[in-house]
Amino acid sequence: MSPRAGWGAIRDRLTGPGRPWLLHLFEVPGVEPLRLAIAVAVVFTPINYITGKPIATPLILAYTLGISGYLIDRQKAELDALSPVLDGDSAARVWVRDRLGQHPRYLLWMAWLLGPLLTFVVNYDGAGVTALRLGQPIDPVTAWGLVLPVIFWVVFVQMMVIFLRNAWTFHRLGREAVRVNLLDVESLAPLGRVAVRNLLIFVGGYALTPLTLIDSPTAMDAVAIGMAITSPFSVALLLLPVYAVHQRLVREKAAELERLRLAIRGDRSALAGSPIDVDAESIPLSNLVLYRETIAQVKEWPVNTPVLLRFGAYVVIPVLAWIAAAVVERWVDALL
């Protein structure tokens, strides 16, 4: 093999599409996300209990592994549900569907570099990282306290690569390929379901945060840093799939209301381009007023708002309240 061909092969291996090792693992016969999650929880939780490490860490890792496979399958199903309002032929849709499971290798390999770095940042004051910083010997128990967080952050970074790229794919579909009909916003609901389901990635970790603090009261700083790192990703994964189509809905709604305003004033030619532009001159004024009220009530976000509010009420707010209470308690102790 010539040097040029060798470097070409390396380049293709780094930049070509690859499947995350998590997805490869899910394809092994008998290995399913739920089974893998149960195995991780059953094996690692007792080890952490015996070694005195937080049992929430393996539980969060197990949840993260389990939810990833489920969400990828649901994203493909939502893409299929969105197909009636997508422009393009079936071949393009198959390509987009395959893209949900194919990601550049260099981004996936990056997780193995960022995992240890994030562990170092989050657990900076922990026993393991402190021993590394001070050059002290590390016993097996302390080493285990470093290994599991590294595995978690590697898994988390790979998941962020997967789901941020998938969210960007749905964002582009909403911006370029989805047909927007103000009278059928419900057809855009798959984008909203993808956005809300993305939050499930973080539910496990946020819900187990109180357990982490009860099990290890000194982990407050690590929990706060971890949430500071993950929270921007949760916002991005919520907004990306729906923001582009939201902007289109806002523009289409404003344009249609302006056409109706002019038509109600007597300029029926303004209805050109409206869904009701056929026989515009014969439409009764009362029907135009009713249609304007209908358009004015069209939702500008293809998201199930009650579900999103319940998510905040039952998951996010209690966790934030718990952390706020812990911070206040620390301040009071410091003052006293």
C-alpha positions as CSV (number, residue, x, y, z in Angstrom):
1,M,0.0,0.0,0.0
2,S,1.4,3.4,-1.0
3,P,1.7,6.2,1.7
4,R,-1.0,8.1,-0.1
5,A,-3.4,5.2,-0.1
6,G,-2.6,4.6,3.6
7,W,-3.4,8.1,4.6
8,G,-6.5,8.0,2.5
9,A,-7.7,4.9,4.4
10,I,-7.0,6.6,7.8
11,R,-8.9,9.7,6.6
12,D,-11.9,7.6,5.6
13,R,-11.8,5.7,8.8
14,L,-11.8,8.9,10.8
15,T,-14.3,11.0,8.9
16,G,-16.5,8.3,7.4
17,P,-19.8,7.4,8.9
18,G,-19.6,5.1,11.8
19,R,-22.0,3.5,14.3
20,P,-21.5,4.3,18.0
21,W,-20.3,1.3,20.0
22,L,-23.6,1.6,21.9
23,L,-25.6,0.9,18.7
24,H,-23.2,-1.9,17.7
25,L,-23.7,-3.4,21.1
26,F,-27.5,-3.3,20.8
27,E,-27.3,-5.3,17.6
28,V,-25.5,-8.2,19.2
29,P,-28.0,-11.1,19.4
30,G,-29.7,-11.2,22.8
31,V,-28.4,-7.7,23.8
32,E,-31.2,-5.1,24.1
33,P,-31.1,-1.7,25.7
34,L,-33.2,-2.8,28.6
35,R,-31.2,-6.0,29.2
36,L,-27.9,-4.1,29.1
37,A,-29.3,-1.5,31.5
38,I,-30.4,-4.2,33.9
39,A,-27.1,-5.9,33.7
40,V,-25.2,-2.7,34.5
41,A,-27.4,-1.9,37.4
42,V,-27.2,-5.5,38.8
43,V,-23.4,-5.7,38.5
44,F,-22.2,-2.2,39.3
45,T,-24.7,-1.1,42.0
46,P,-23.5,-3.8,44.6
47,I,-19.9,-3.0,43.8
48,N,-20.5,0.7,44.6
49,Y,-22.4,-0.3,47.7
50,I,-19.6,-2.5,49.0
51,T,-16.9,0.0,48.2
52,G,-18.8,2.9,49.7
53,K,-19.3,4.8,46.4
54,P,-22.6,6.5,45.5
55,I,-25.1,3.8,44.2
56,A,-26.8,6.5,42.1
57,T,-23.9,6.5,39.6
58,P,-24.4,3.0,38.2
59,L,-28.2,3.5,38.3
60,I,-27.9,6.7,36.2
61,L,-25.5,4.9,33.8
62,A,-28.0,2.0,33.5
63,Y,-30.8,4.4,32.8
64,T,-28.7,6.3,30.2
65,L,-27.8,3.0,28.4
66,G,-31.4,1.8,28.4
67,I,-33.1,5.0,27.3
68,S,-30.7,5.6,24.3
69,G,-31.8,2.6,22.3
70,Y,-35.4,3.3,23.0
71,L,-35.1,6.9,21.9
72,I,-33.3,6.1,18.6
73,D,-36.0,3.6,17.7
74,R,-38.7,6.2,18.5
75,Q,-37.0,8.9,16.4
76,K,-37.1,6.6,13.4
77,A,-40.7,5.9,14.0
78,E,-41.5,9.6,14.3
79,L,-39.6,10.2,11.0
80,D,-41.9,7.7,9.4
81,A,-44.9,9.4,10.9
82,L,-43.7,12.8,9.5
83,S,-43.3,11.4,6.0
84,P,-46.8,12.5,4.7
85,V,-45.8,16.1,5.0
86,L,-42.2,15.8,3.8
87,D,-41.0,16.9,0.4
88,G,-38.7,14.6,-1.6
89,D,-38.9,11.0,-2.8
90,S,-38.8,7.8,-0.7
91,A,-35.0,7.4,-1.4
92,A,-34.3,10.7,0.3
93,R,-36.4,9.7,3.3
94,V,-34.5,6.3,3.6
95,W,-31.2,8.2,3.5
96,V,-32.4,10.5,6.3
97,R,-33.6,7.6,8.3
98,D,-30.3,5.8,8.0
99,R,-28.5,9.1,9.0
100,L,-30.1,8.8,12.4
101,G,-27.8,5.9,13.1
102,Q,-24.7,7.0,11.3
103,H,-22.3,9.5,12.7
104,P,-18.7,10.6,12.0
105,R,-16.2,8.4,13.7
106,Y,-14.0,11.2,14.9
107,L,-16.9,12.7,16.9
108,L,-17.5,9.3,18.5
109,W,-13.9,8.7,19.3
110,M,-13.8,12.2,20.8
111,A,-16.0,10.8,23.6
112,W,-13.1,8.6,24.8
113,L,-11.0,11.8,25.3
114,L,-13.7,14.0,26.8
115,G,-14.9,11.3,29.2
116,P,-11.8,11.4,31.4
117,L,-11.6,15.2,31.1
118,L,-15.2,15.6,32.3
119,T,-14.6,13.2,35.1
120,F,-11.6,15.3,36.2
121,V,-13.7,18.5,36.1
122,V,-16.8,17.2,37.8
123,N,-15.0,15.3,40.5
124,Y,-12.1,17.7,41.0
125,D,-12.4,17.7,44.8
126,G,-13.2,13.9,44.9
127,A,-10.8,11.4,46.5
128,G,-9.7,9.9,43.2
129,V,-9.0,13.1,41.3
130,T,-7.3,14.7,44.4
131,A,-5.0,11.7,44.6
132,L,-4.1,12.1,40.9
133,R,-3.5,15.8,41.3
134,L,-1.3,15.3,44.3
135,G,0.6,12.3,42.9
136,Q,-0.6,10.1,45.8
137,P,-1.0,6.3,45.5
138,I,-4.4,5.1,44.4
139,D,-5.9,2.0,46.0
140,P,-8.4,-0.3,44.1
141,V,-11.4,1.3,45.8
142,T,-10.4,4.8,44.8
143,A,-9.6,3.7,41.3
144,W,-13.1,2.2,40.9
145,G,-14.5,5.5,42.0
146,L,-12.8,7.0,38.9
147,V,-13.5,4.2,36.4
148,L,-17.3,4.2,36.6
149,P,-17.6,8.0,36.2
150,V,-15.3,7.9,33.2
151,I,-17.5,5.2,31.6
152,F,-20.6,7.3,32.3
153,W,-19.2,10.4,30.7
154,V,-18.0,8.5,27.7
155,V,-21.5,7.1,27.3
156,F,-23.0,10.6,27.8
157,V,-20.7,12.3,25.2
158,Q,-21.5,9.6,22.7
159,M,-25.2,10.1,23.4
160,M,-24.9,13.8,22.9
161,V,-23.2,13.3,19.6
162,I,-26.0,11.0,18.5
163,F,-28.9,13.0,19.7
164,L,-27.6,16.5,18.9
165,R,-26.9,15.4,15.3
166,N,-30.3,13.7,15.1
167,A,-31.9,16.8,16.5
168,W,-30.1,18.9,13.9
169,T,-31.5,16.5,11.2
170,F,-35.0,17.1,12.4
171,H,-34.2,20.9,12.6
172,R,-33.2,20.9,8.9
173,L,-36.3,18.9,8.0
174,G,-38.5,21.5,9.7
175,R,-36.6,24.3,8.0
176,E,-36.4,22.9,4.5
177,A,-38.5,19.8,3.8
178,V,-41.7,20.0,5.9
179,R,-44.8,21.3,4.3
180,V,-46.5,23.7,6.7
181,N,-50.3,23.9,6.7
182,L,-51.9,26.2,9.3
183,L,-55.0,24.2,9.3
184,D,-53.2,20.9,10.0
185,V,-50.5,21.8,12.6
186,E,-51.2,18.4,14.2
187,S,-49.3,16.8,11.2
188,L,-46.1,18.4,12.7
189,A,-46.6,16.7,16.1
190,P,-43.8,14.1,15.4
191,L,-41.3,17.0,15.7
192,G,-42.7,18.0,19.0
193,R,-42.7,14.4,20.3
194,V,-39.0,14.0,19.3
195,A,-38.2,17.2,21.2
196,V,-40.0,16.3,24.4
197,R,-38.7,12.7,24.3
198,N,-35.1,14.0,24.1
199,L,-35.6,15.3,27.7
200,L,-35.9,11.7,28.8
201,I,-32.2,11.4,28.5
202,F,-31.8,13.6,31.5
203,V,-34.8,12.5,33.6
204,G,-32.9,9.6,35.1
205,G,-30.0,11.7,36.3
206,Y,-32.1,14.5,37.5
207,A,-34.6,12.3,39.3
208,L,-31.7,10.4,41.1
209,T,-30.0,13.6,42.2
210,P,-31.6,13.6,45.7
211,L,-30.4,10.0,46.1
212,T,-26.9,11.1,45.2
213,L,-26.9,13.8,47.8
214,I,-28.4,11.6,50.5
215,D,-25.9,8.9,49.7
216,S,-22.9,11.2,49.5
217,P,-23.6,14.7,51.1
218,T,-20.2,15.9,50.0
219,A,-21.1,15.4,46.3
220,M,-23.0,18.7,46.2
221,D,-20.3,20.4,44.1
222,A,-20.0,17.5,41.7
223,V,-23.8,17.4,41.2
224,A,-23.9,21.1,40.6
225,I,-21.1,21.0,38.0
226,G,-22.7,17.9,36.4
227,M,-26.0,19.7,36.0
228,A,-24.3,22.8,34.7
229,I,-22.7,20.7,32.0
230,T,-25.8,18.8,31.0
231,S,-28.5,21.5,31.3
232,P,-27.4,23.4,28.1
233,F,-27.7,20.1,26.2
234,S,-31.2,19.5,27.5
235,V,-32.3,22.9,26.3
236,A,-30.6,22.4,22.8
237,L,-32.2,18.9,22.4
238,L,-35.6,20.4,23.3
239,L,-35.5,23.4,21.0
240,L,-33.6,22.1,17.9
241,P,-36.2,19.7,16.5
242,V,-39.0,22.3,16.7
243,Y,-37.5,25.8,16.5
244,A,-37.2,25.9,12.7
245,V,-40.8,24.8,12.1
246,H,-41.9,27.2,14.9
247,Q,-40.3,30.1,13.0
248,R,-42.1,29.0,9.8
249,L,-45.4,28.7,11.6
250,V,-45.0,32.2,13.0
251,R,-44.2,33.7,9.5
252,E,-47.1,31.8,7.8
253,K,-49.5,32.7,10.5
254,A,-48.6,36.4,10.4
255,A,-48.8,36.5,6.6
256,E,-52.2,34.8,6.6
257,L,-53.6,37.1,9.2
258,E,-52.3,40.1,7.2
259,R,-54.0,38.7,4.0
260,L,-57.3,38.3,6.0
261,R,-57.0,41.8,7.4
262,L,-56.8,43.3,3.9
263,A,-59.5,41.0,2.6
264,I,-61.9,41.9,5.4
265,R,-61.3,45.6,4.5
266,G,-62.4,44.8,0.9
267,D,-59.2,43.9,-0.9
268,R,-60.1,40.3,-1.9
269,S,-57.1,40.1,-4.2
270,A,-54.9,39.9,-1.0
271,L,-56.1,36.4,-0.5
272,A,-53.8,35.2,-3.4
273,G,-51.6,32.5,-2.0
274,S,-54.1,31.7,0.9
275,P,-55.7,28.3,1.2
276,I,-59.0,29.9,0.6
277,D,-58.1,31.9,-2.5
278,V,-60.4,29.9,-4.7
279,D,-63.5,32.1,-5.4
280,A,-62.2,34.7,-3.0
281,E,-64.8,37.2,-4.2
282,S,-67.7,35.0,-3.2
283,I,-66.6,34.3,0.4
284,P,-69.0,35.9,2.9
285,L,-67.5,38.4,5.2
286,S,-68.7,36.5,8.2
287,N,-66.7,33.4,7.0
288,L,-63.6,35.5,6.7
289,V,-64.0,36.7,10.3
290,L,-64.5,33.1,11.5
291,Y,-61.5,31.9,9.5
292,R,-59.4,34.7,10.9
293,E,-60.3,33.6,14.4
294,T,-59.3,30.1,13.5
295,I,-55.9,31.2,12.2
296,A,-55.3,33.4,15.3
297,Q,-55.7,30.4,17.5
298,V,-53.2,28.2,15.6
299,K,-50.4,27.0,17.9
300,E,-47.0,28.3,16.9
301,W,-45.1,25.4,18.6
302,P,-45.8,21.7,17.5
303,V,-45.4,20.6,21.1
304,N,-47.8,19.1,23.6
305,T,-47.6,21.9,26.1
306,P,-49.4,20.0,29.0
307,V,-46.8,17.2,28.8
308,L,-43.9,19.7,28.8
309,L,-45.4,21.5,31.9
310,R,-45.9,18.2,33.7
311,F,-42.3,17.3,33.0
312,G,-41.2,20.6,34.6
313,A,-43.5,20.2,37.5
314,Y,-42.6,16.7,38.4
315,V,-39.0,16.4,37.4
316,V,-37.1,19.7,37.0
317,I,-38.7,21.8,39.7
318,P,-38.3,19.3,42.6
319,V,-34.6,18.7,41.7
320,L,-33.9,22.4,41.5
321,A,-35.7,22.9,44.8
322,W,-33.6,20.2,46.4
323,I,-30.4,21.7,45.2
324,A,-31.5,25.2,46.3
325,A,-32.3,23.9,49.7
326,A,-28.8,22.2,49.9
327,V,-27.1,25.4,48.9
328,V,-29.1,27.5,51.5
329,E,-28.2,24.9,54.2
330,R,-24.5,25.2,53.3
331,W,-24.7,29.0,53.5
332,V,-26.4,28.8,56.9
333,D,-23.8,26.4,58.2
334,A,-21.1,28.7,57.0
335,L,-22.6,31.7,58.7
336,L,-23.1,29.8,62.0
